[in-house]
């Protein structure tokens, strides 16, 4: 019986949704850090530095509060908030669900 638990389509769907949600919550801060957004600020020569430069040029010399770059830097510096984790997990889970539905597996 236990060996067949993933044969149940509902259980398999729940496992996929939970798995993709967990990967999204853990992976998002890692990806943001890999782009160059970190606790010490934006790392020179990274994609983050290029994004910050473009944002500063577009805004007349500064990065606007609440902009994508500012938000990414905030996440890079302190991680995702509880609400941010909930949003990222929900989006990740939804992506897993839709992928399962599209692929039909």
PyMOL commands that set and color helices and strands:
alter all, ss='L'
color gray80, all
select helices_A, chain A and resi 2-7+9-35+47-58+68-78+82-103
alter helices_A, ss='H'
color red, helices_A
select strands_A, chain A and resi 37-38+41-42
alter strands_A, ss='S'
color yellow, strands_A
deselect
rebuild
show_as cartoon
